[in-house]
Amino acid sequence: MSTPREELHALIDSLSDSAAAELLPELRLLRLQAEARTERPRKAGTWPPSWFGAVEGSRPDLSAHIDEILGAEFGRRSK
């Protein structure tokens, strides 16, 4: 009995070059999807940092107050 990897290698070896070329993009996509499902430890320097979003802003829910914010600033001269 062969392992899944050995069977996969045998199937790929049995393909013609043109069939292998057509299959390659799909195999790359499958690999990316498998990697995305795999939990990996975060490396130092990745974004966002662990503290990101740890505190609240000074003015909650800016989107709800956008008209007030823009109205207060509209027509004001820049410094």
C-alpha positions as CSV (number, residue, x, y, z in Angstrom):
1,M,0.0,0.0,0.0
2,S,1.4,3.4,-0.9
3,T,1.2,6.6,1.1
4,P,-0.9,9.5,-0.2
5,R,2.3,11.3,-1.1
6,E,3.6,8.4,-3.1
7,E,0.3,8.1,-4.9
8,L,0.2,11.8,-5.7
9,H,3.8,11.6,-7.1
10,A,2.8,8.6,-9.3
11,L,-0.3,10.5,-10.6
12,I,1.8,13.6,-11.4
13,D,4.5,11.5,-13.1
14,S,1.8,9.9,-15.3
15,L,0.6,13.3,-16.6
16,S,1.8,14.7,-19.9
17,D,3.7,18.0,-19.7
18,S,0.8,20.0,-21.0
19,A,-1.6,18.4,-18.5
20,A,0.9,19.1,-15.7
21,A,1.1,22.8,-16.9
22,E,-2.7,23.1,-16.8
23,L,-2.9,21.6,-13.3
24,L,-0.1,23.6,-11.8
25,P,-2.1,26.8,-11.0
26,E,-4.8,24.8,-9.2
27,L,-2.2,22.9,-7.2
28,R,-0.6,26.2,-6.1
29,L,-4.0,27.5,-5.0
30,L,-4.7,24.3,-3.0
31,R,-1.3,24.7,-1.3
32,L,-2.0,28.3,-0.4
33,Q,-5.5,27.4,1.0
34,A,-3.9,24.6,3.1
35,E,-1.3,27.0,4.4
36,A,-4.0,29.5,5.3
37,R,-5.9,26.9,7.3
38,T,-2.7,25.9,9.3
39,E,-2.1,27.8,12.5
40,R,1.3,29.2,12.6
41,P,3.0,31.0,15.5
42,R,3.3,34.8,14.9
43,K,6.7,36.0,14.1
44,A,8.1,39.1,15.7
45,G,7.4,42.2,13.7
46,T,4.2,41.0,12.1
47,W,1.2,43.3,11.7
48,P,-0.8,44.1,13.7
49,P,1.2,44.0,16.9
50,S,-0.3,42.3,19.9
51,W,-1.2,45.6,21.6
52,F,-3.1,46.9,18.5
53,G,-6.6,48.0,19.6
54,A,-5.9,47.6,23.3
55,V,-7.2,51.1,24.2
56,E,-10.2,53.1,23.2
57,G,-9.9,56.3,21.2
58,S,-10.6,59.7,22.7
59,R,-13.8,60.2,20.7
60,P,-16.0,57.0,20.4
61,D,-17.6,56.0,17.1
62,L,-16.2,58.7,14.8
63,S,-18.4,57.4,11.9
64,A,-21.6,58.3,13.8
65,H,-20.3,61.8,14.4
66,I,-18.8,62.5,11.0
67,D,-21.2,65.4,10.1
68,E,-20.4,67.1,13.4
69,I,-16.6,66.6,13.0
70,L,-16.6,67.9,9.4
71,G,-19.0,70.8,10.3
72,A,-16.7,71.9,13.1
73,E,-13.7,71.9,10.7
74,F,-15.2,73.2,7.5
75,G,-14.1,76.7,6.7
76,R,-11.5,76.7,9.4
77,R,-8.1,78.1,8.4
78,S,-5.1,75.8,8.5
79,K,-2.3,76.8,10.9
